[in-house]
């Protein structure tokens, strides 16, 4: 199975996938890593691992549909069987979703459908939940509304602030992403 991973930040989830592939515990090929943020940590991690990278920045005030088409074209060059949006902080539009010709999954730092969007950890703390977690889901046209594939719970501790809770969620998120990709690659989980 060939995947293209989309990142916007430090790439810790990507690193977990790279490590599992290199260790032989995840049987897939990372065909490329793409980003909307030139030179971000995820791109550097991919380059350090010898994985092809591409960057499709969204210019402030730029044409969103055109950006989605350009991102789609950049992904299609690598002929993925699956696109993994992991820490990719852009909403993928119809031009991308309809054109990419591969299923797309996303990681999210909350137990969806609770706390969708970019501030999930902050929102969970503000609501006083005692359990939060992470989700891997299919990407659809909504914001974190696609079908849930897998979830892992993470308790909220009394002393937690946004940073400490997010660190623990990220640990679970990395583990859940690798487990989910392993199931998909082995044919034990169908996205069709």
Order of alpha helices (4+ residues) and beta strands (2+ residues): beta-alpha-beta-alpha-beta-alpha-beta-alpha-beta-alpha-beta-beta-alpha
